[in-house]
Amino acid sequence: MMPPVLTAHAVSVTLGSTAVLRDVNLAVSPGDSIAVIGGSNSGKSTLLRVLAGLVRPARGEVLFKGNPVRSWDPLGVPWPHGIGYVSQLLGLRSNMSVLDNVMLPLRYHGHLPELRIRERATTLLMRLGVIESNVRPAALAPGEAELVALARALAHEPSVLLFDNPSAVLDVDSADRVTDLLRELRGLGLAVVSASSSEAVAAVIADSVRRLRDGRMEEQ
């Protein structure tokens, strides 16, 4: 058994007077693919934001490779932690091309020359079937935009991918490309944690499922 790369210990989150997460524990090892499923307001999206370091827990802690995750910047991105994050809102820069969006984390936090950055971003987009790389994100269909956000999250070769609501990219045209790429990367050690309200989506993208109900992780 490999030690966990990402661990949540008794994480609780409160927004106002509402408890969103209640003593949630989760351990993610290299190569894992875990789907957290639950209905609306179950806390699954908040859990991913906590794991990414974008929300500060009221209690408990998150460890990435044994070190506390402490960004807590709601406008930030978790690239320095080696964590790739695809949010429901995607967060693509509207004033940049698709290709520039994918190159962004490598330009900010990478040490590659520009040519290698462009090659890596282009290769990821091609693997995911995104043909129009010079257009702005607004020109894309929702599923294509999510593919771009996925490529951006994977560009810096993270240890963990956090993927909120992957249903848009798992349509009949892109599902195989997405699952094939993630399967290949998991073979190299990538861990994937996705959040979904759909058991069918969870079955496609994950090997194991955790259920959140009213902010609590149900016993397996």
C-alpha positions as CSV (number, residue, x, y, z in Angstrom):
1,M,0.0,0.0,0.0
2,M,1.3,3.4,-1.0
3,P,0.9,6.2,1.6
4,P,-1.9,8.7,0.8
5,V,-0.9,11.7,-1.3
6,L,-3.9,13.7,-0.1
7,T,-5.7,13.3,3.2
8,A,-8.6,15.1,4.9
9,H,-8.8,14.6,8.7
10,A,-12.1,15.4,10.4
11,V,-12.8,18.3,8.1
12,S,-15.7,20.6,9.0
13,V,-16.9,23.7,7.2
14,T,-19.5,26.2,8.4
15,L,-21.0,28.9,6.3
16,G,-22.8,31.3,8.5
17,S,-24.9,29.1,10.8
18,T,-25.0,26.2,8.4
19,A,-22.7,23.2,8.8
20,V,-21.7,22.3,5.2
21,L,-19.2,19.6,6.1
22,R,-19.2,17.6,9.3
23,D,-16.0,15.7,10.4
24,V,-15.2,14.4,6.9
25,N,-12.3,12.0,6.5
26,L,-10.8,11.0,3.1
27,A,-7.5,9.4,2.2
28,V,-6.4,9.4,-1.5
29,S,-3.4,7.3,-2.7
30,P,-1.5,7.6,-5.9
31,G,-3.5,6.0,-8.8
32,D,-6.8,6.1,-6.9
33,S,-9.9,7.3,-8.7
34,I,-12.6,8.2,-6.1
35,A,-16.0,9.7,-6.8
36,V,-17.8,11.6,-4.1
37,I,-21.5,11.6,-4.8
38,G,-24.4,13.3,-3.2
39,G,-27.4,15.5,-3.9
40,S,-27.7,19.2,-4.0
41,N,-26.3,20.9,-0.8
42,S,-24.6,17.6,0.3
43,G,-21.3,19.4,0.5
44,K,-19.4,17.6,-2.3
45,S,-18.3,20.7,-4.1
46,T,-17.2,22.4,-0.9
47,L,-15.2,19.3,-0.1
48,L,-13.3,19.6,-3.3
49,R,-12.6,23.3,-2.6
50,V,-11.3,22.4,0.8
51,L,-9.0,19.7,-0.7
52,A,-7.7,22.3,-3.2
53,G,-6.9,24.8,-0.5
54,L,-9.6,27.3,-1.6
55,V,-11.8,27.0,1.5
56,R,-10.5,27.1,5.1
57,P,-12.0,24.4,7.3
58,A,-13.5,25.4,10.6
59,R,-12.0,22.3,12.1
60,G,-9.7,19.5,10.9
61,E,-7.0,19.7,8.2
62,V,-6.0,18.7,4.8
63,L,-2.5,17.2,4.1
64,F,-0.9,17.0,0.7
65,K,2.1,14.7,0.8
66,G,2.2,15.1,4.6
67,N,2.2,18.9,4.5
68,P,-0.8,21.1,5.4
69,V,-2.7,22.7,2.5
70,R,-3.1,26.3,3.6
71,S,-3.8,28.6,0.6
72,W,-7.4,29.5,1.6
73,D,-7.6,32.0,-1.2
74,P,-11.0,31.9,-2.9
75,L,-9.7,33.7,-5.9
76,G,-6.5,31.6,-6.2
77,V,-5.5,28.4,-7.9
78,P,-3.9,25.4,-6.3
79,W,-1.1,24.9,-8.8
80,P,1.8,25.3,-6.4
81,H,0.5,22.4,-4.3
82,G,0.7,19.9,-7.2
83,I,-3.1,19.8,-7.3
84,G,-5.1,20.2,-10.5
85,Y,-8.7,21.5,-10.0
86,V,-11.6,21.7,-12.4
87,S,-14.4,23.7,-10.8
88,Q,-18.0,23.8,-12.0
89,L,-17.5,27.4,-13.1
90,L,-14.3,26.3,-15.0
91,G,-12.6,29.7,-14.4
92,L,-11.3,30.0,-17.9
93,R,-9.8,33.4,-18.8
94,S,-12.2,35.1,-21.2
95,N,-9.6,37.4,-22.7
96,M,-7.2,34.5,-23.6
97,S,-7.3,31.9,-26.3
98,V,-8.0,28.3,-25.4
99,L,-4.3,27.5,-25.9
100,D,-3.2,30.3,-23.7
101,N,-5.6,29.2,-20.9
102,V,-4.0,25.8,-20.9
103,M,-0.4,27.2,-20.9
104,L,-1.3,29.5,-18.0
105,P,-0.2,27.3,-15.0
106,L,3.0,26.4,-16.8
107,R,3.9,30.0,-17.4
108,Y,3.1,31.0,-13.8
109,H,4.6,28.1,-11.9
110,G,6.6,26.0,-14.4
111,H,10.2,26.2,-15.5
112,L,9.9,25.0,-19.1
113,P,10.9,27.1,-22.1
114,E,8.0,28.6,-24.1
115,L,8.3,26.0,-26.9
116,R,7.9,23.1,-24.5
117,I,5.0,24.8,-22.8
118,R,3.2,25.2,-26.1
119,E,3.9,21.6,-27.1
120,R,2.6,20.2,-23.8
121,A,-0.6,22.3,-24.0
122,T,-1.2,21.5,-27.6
123,T,-0.7,17.8,-27.0
124,L,-3.2,17.7,-24.1
125,L,-5.8,19.5,-26.2
126,M,-5.3,17.2,-29.1
127,R,-5.6,14.1,-26.8
128,L,-8.9,15.5,-25.5
129,G,-10.2,16.2,-29.0
130,V,-10.2,20.0,-28.8
131,I,-9.5,21.3,-32.3
132,E,-10.0,25.0,-32.0
133,S,-7.2,26.1,-29.8
134,N,-6.9,29.7,-31.0
135,V,-10.5,30.8,-30.2
136,R,-11.7,32.3,-27.0
137,P,-13.5,30.1,-24.5
138,A,-16.8,31.8,-25.2
139,A,-16.8,30.3,-28.7
140,L,-16.9,26.8,-27.3
141,A,-19.8,24.5,-26.4
142,P,-20.0,23.8,-22.6
143,G,-18.5,20.3,-23.0
144,E,-15.6,21.6,-25.0
145,A,-15.0,24.4,-22.4
146,E,-14.8,21.8,-19.7
147,L,-12.3,19.8,-21.7
148,V,-10.1,22.9,-21.9
149,A,-10.4,23.3,-18.1
150,L,-9.4,19.7,-17.7
151,A,-6.4,20.2,-20.0
152,R,-5.3,23.2,-18.0
153,A,-5.7,21.3,-14.7
154,L,-3.4,18.5,-16.1
155,A,-0.9,20.8,-17.8
156,H,1.5,21.0,-14.9
157,E,1.4,17.3,-14.3
158,P,-0.2,17.3,-10.9
159,S,-0.2,14.5,-8.3
160,V,-3.9,14.9,-7.7
161,L,-6.8,16.0,-10.0
162,L,-9.9,17.3,-8.3
163,F,-12.8,17.3,-10.9
164,D,-16.1,18.9,-9.9
165,N,-19.1,17.6,-12.0
166,P,-17.4,15.8,-14.9
167,S,-20.7,14.9,-16.6
168,A,-20.3,17.5,-19.4
169,V,-17.1,15.9,-20.8
170,L,-18.5,12.3,-20.5
171,D,-20.8,12.5,-23.5
172,V,-20.7,10.0,-26.3
173,D,-18.0,12.0,-28.2
174,S,-15.5,12.7,-25.5
175,A,-16.0,10.0,-22.8
176,D,-13.4,7.6,-24.2
177,R,-10.8,10.3,-24.7
178,V,-11.2,11.5,-21.1
179,T,-11.2,8.1,-19.5
180,D,-8.3,6.8,-21.6
181,L,-6.1,9.8,-20.7
182,L,-7.0,9.7,-17.0
183,R,-6.4,5.9,-17.0
184,E,-3.0,6.4,-18.6
185,L,-2.1,9.2,-16.1
186,R,-3.3,7.1,-13.1
187,G,-0.9,4.4,-14.2
188,L,1.8,7.0,-13.7
189,G,0.5,7.8,-10.2
190,L,-2.1,10.5,-10.7
191,A,-4.9,10.4,-8.1
192,V,-8.4,11.6,-9.2
193,V,-11.2,12.8,-6.9
194,S,-14.4,13.7,-8.7
195,A,-17.7,15.1,-7.3
196,S,-21.0,14.2,-9.0
197,S,-24.7,13.8,-8.3
198,S,-24.8,11.0,-10.8
199,E,-24.0,7.4,-10.0
200,A,-23.8,6.7,-13.7
201,V,-21.0,9.3,-14.1
202,A,-19.3,8.0,-11.0
203,A,-19.3,4.5,-12.5
204,V,-17.5,5.7,-15.6
205,I,-14.8,7.8,-14.1
206,A,-14.1,6.2,-10.7
207,D,-13.1,2.8,-9.2
208,S,-14.6,3.6,-5.8
209,V,-17.4,5.8,-4.5
210,R,-17.9,7.8,-1.3
211,R,-21.3,9.2,-0.4
212,L,-22.0,12.5,1.2
213,R,-25.3,13.2,2.9
214,D,-26.0,16.5,4.7
215,G,-22.2,17.1,5.0
216,R,-21.3,13.7,6.5
217,M,-19.4,11.0,4.7
218,E,-21.5,7.8,5.0
219,E,-19.8,4.7,6.3
220,Q,-18.7,2.2,3.7
